[in-house]
Amino acid sequence: MKGIGRLVLYFLKLFFLLFFGITILWVVLTRWINPPVTWLMITRGFERKADGKDWKIDKKWVAFDSIADPMKRAAVAAEDQKFLDHYGFDFAAMERAIDNNMSKHSHKLIGGSTITQQTAKNVFLWPGRSYVRKAFEAYFTMLIEVFWSKRRTMEVYLNVIEMGDGIYGVEAASQAYFHVHAAQLDKYKASAIASIFPDPLKWSPTNPSTYVRHRQYLIRKNMRRLGPLDF
């Protein structure tokens, strides 16, 4: 029995060494290598095929400096106003989200994920909701904070997130919705794109509902309140 126990312990150690080694190397490499595709993109592609639509993954990577400043400001204003100050987690926002979602008077669930957390789940994880996935999300968020800069995190975030049906990243979204490049986005176009981040398959930046139009107004208001964004 002792021999079996040692063998199990050996394989557990080997598993954890491989897991930490591979995941750390993966995160370090993606500091310089742009992720070519994500699990969400592949999943959505198969969902489109199941619905009788063409396969579509519309994405065009653009460097950080080729993304207009209003778009970066709009993303921070809409999703994570403490992005440059926290270390991957905004615990106050998480607490507000939990209180809201547990409230009997709340009719809409809200999230408390930071831009770093959203980047972690988009780049390294599979779609879905579970405690296991959240644990992996927290782990990869910490690795991103250790090995990436805020500038790199924002660049990857704005290039991989879903921004419409088969549309991923700010360059593809800019061209699809406004027929301009990401470098040409002004505050109105940028806030319109950022307004649909929570539900890009249902909301439209160019044909917004009253709710989405109000979100665009609030985002622009928050953009004005933000101080300098020193990436």
Backbone hydrogen bonds, N-H to C=O, Kabsch-Sander energy under -0.5 kcal/mol:
donor,donor_aa,acceptor,acceptor_aa,energy
5,G,1,M,-2.4
6,R,2,K,-2.4
7,L,3,G,-1.9
8,V,4,I,-2.6
9,L,5,G,-2.4
10,Y,6,R,-2.5
11,F,7,L,-2.3
12,L,8,V,-2.3
13,K,9,L,-2.4
14,L,10,Y,-2.4
15,F,11,F,-2.6
16,F,12,L,-2.5
17,L,13,K,-2.5
18,L,14,L,-2.5
19,F,15,F,-2.9
20,F,16,F,-2.7
21,G,17,L,-2.3
22,I,18,L,-2.9
23,T,19,F,-2.5
24,I,20,F,-2.2
25,L,21,G,-2.1
26,W,22,I,-2.4
27,V,23,T,-2.2
28,V,24,I,-2.6
29,L,25,L,-2.7
30,T,26,W,-1.9
31,R,28,V,-1.2
32,W,29,L,-1.7
33,I,29,L,-2.8
34,N,32,W,-0.5
42,I,38,T,-1.9
43,T,39,W,-2.8
44,R,40,L,-2.9
45,G,41,M,-2.0
46,F,42,I,-2.1
47,E,43,T,-2.2
48,R,44,R,-2.4
49,K,45,G,-1.9
50,A,46,F,-2.4
51,D,47,E,-1.4
52,G,49,K,-1.6
53,K,48,R,-3.0
58,D,166,G,-3.4
59,K,57,I,-0.9
60,K,168,Y,-0.5
66,S,63,A,-1.6
67,I,64,F,-1.6
68,A,66,S,-0.5
68,A,182,A,-2.0
71,M,68,A,-1.1
72,K,68,A,-1.3
73,R,69,D,-2.6
74,A,70,P,-2.4
75,A,71,M,-2.1
76,V,72,K,-2.0
77,A,73,R,-2.7
78,A,74,A,-2.2
79,E,75,A,-2.5
80,D,75,A,-0.6
80,D,76,V,-1.5
83,F,80,D,-1.8
85,D,82,K,-1.8
86,H,82,K,-2.0
91,F,89,F,-0.6
94,M,90,D,-2.0
95,E,91,F,-2.3
96,R,92,A,-2.1
97,A,93,A,-2.3
98,I,94,M,-2.5
99,D,95,E,-2.5
100,N,96,R,-2.5
101,N,97,A,-2.7
102,M,98,I,-1.7
103,S,99,D,-0.8
103,S,100,N,-0.7
106,S,103,S,-0.9
118,Q,114,T,-2.4
119,T,115,I,-2.3
120,A,116,T,-2.4
121,K,117,Q,-2.3
122,N,118,Q,-2.0
123,V,119,T,-2.6
124,F,120,A,-2.2
125,L,121,K,-0.9
134,K,130,S,-2.1
135,A,131,Y,-2.0
136,F,132,V,-2.2
137,E,133,R,-2.6
138,A,134,K,-2.4
139,Y,135,A,-2.1
140,F,136,F,-2.8
141,T,137,E,-2.2
142,M,138,A,-2.0
143,L,139,Y,-1.8
144,I,140,F,-2.5
145,E,141,T,-2.2
146,V,142,M,-1.6
147,F,143,L,-2.8
148,W,144,I,-2.7
153,T,149,S,-2.2
154,M,150,K,-2.5
155,E,151,R,-2.1
156,V,152,R,-2.7
157,Y,153,T,-2.7
158,L,154,M,-2.5
159,N,155,E,-0.6
159,N,156,V,-1.0
160,V,156,V,-1.4
160,V,157,Y,-0.6
161,I,157,Y,-1.7
163,M,167,I,-3.1
164,G,167,I,-0.6
166,G,164,G,-1.0
167,I,164,G,-1.2
168,Y,58,D,-2.7
169,G,161,I,-2.5
170,V,158,L,-3.1
173,A,169,G,-2.0
174,S,170,V,-2.7
175,Q,171,E,-2.1
176,A,172,A,-2.4
177,Y,173,A,-2.7
178,F,174,S,-1.9
179,H,174,S,-0.7
179,H,175,Q,-0.7
180,V,174,S,-1.2
184,Q,181,H,-2.0
185,L,182,A,-1.0
190,A,186,D,-2.8
191,S,187,K,-2.1
192,A,188,Y,-1.7
193,I,189,K,-2.2
194,A,190,A,-2.6
195,S,191,S,-1.6
196,I,193,I,-1.3
197,F,194,A,-1.3
199,D,196,I,-1.1
202,K,199,D,-1.3
203,W,199,D,-2.3
213,R,209,S,-2.6
214,H,210,T,-1.9
215,R,211,Y,-2.0
216,Q,212,V,-2.2
217,Y,213,R,-1.8
218,L,214,H,-2.4
219,I,215,R,-2.6
220,R,216,Q,-2.2
221,K,217,Y,-2.1
222,N,218,L,-2.5
223,M,219,I,-2.5
224,R,220,R,-1.6
225,R,221,K,-1.2
226,L,222,N,-1.5
230,D,228,P,-1.0
231,F,229,L,-1.2
